[in-house]
Amino acid sequence: MCPAKTTDGQQRGFVIPIGGAEERVKDPVILQRFVELCGGENAYIVIIPTASQLDDTGTNYEEVFQGLGVKNAVSLTINDREQANCDENLAELENATGIFITGGNQLRLSTILGGTPVAQSIRKLNAAGVHIAGTSAGAAIMPEHMIAGGRTGALPSEEGVTFAPGMGLINKVIIDQHFSQRNRLGRLLSAISYNPFASGLGICENTAAFIDPSGVLEVVGHGSVTVVDPSELSHSSMADASRGEAITLIGLKLHVLGAGATYCINDRVATPAS
């Protein structure tokens, strides 16, 4: 699934995957940056807490955004596919200058939102300039291919990762979240070995990749974004590996990017913070 097409002269909105556990009170640098992009106090933030099974997730984020000066922060109730077809929810989305997808279980997101008018609206709105941020599960679902699960550890394996269809807001990366905290390098390497078309982004907690309309990401927050660049991959043994066998990957490049560093997804060029 490719990102929705932009109309002539229209600039796409940012896509902002967050690694989870973003600071919301003491130094909410990621959420502040998102709010500023969306219009500051005049922003209209629509929150989608579908991934979470906690009743207060949406209202908690309303309070967080209001505390950052946003006049309009609205949480949508979308707990089943019928609600993802609801005209009232679609009307609220049309007001948005920013959409925030909370954490939880990414399979709840894909099974409830997948193929619905709400998902289609989010894609179209991003193509029309609306900024989309997602934390944890909300980050995982952003690409065309979503990591749905997999093993922890540093080494890739034949059964190291499972996939599900994502939302397709961006189709040249695969995203993993809580990256260093949950030791997920192996499953990201496994994911990239299946199809070296995409770069892998492993995003630490309290860290975000602000991906601009031209495909350049900037790291914001207090952790790092690990980029697995397969552009020079010369060999992958994934296709021939037996169950549980170690995978051979030759020619991968790895970048570890801290705050302010950038990576061009299209050209696959990493740059340190200026």
Secondary structure, DSSP 8 states (H G I E B T S, - for coil): -------TT-----EEEE-S----SS--HHHHHHHHHHTGGG-EEEEE-TT---TTHHHHHHHHHHHTT-SEEEE----STTGGG-HHHHHHHHT-SEEEE--S-HHHHHHHHTTSHHHHHHHHHHHTT-EEEEETHHHHTSBSEEEEEE--SSS-BTTSEEEEE---SBSSEEEE-STTTTT-HHHHHHHHHH-TTSEEEEE-TTEEEEE-TTSEEEEEESS-EEEEE-TT--EE-GGG--TT-B--EES-EEEEE-TT-EEETTTTEEE---
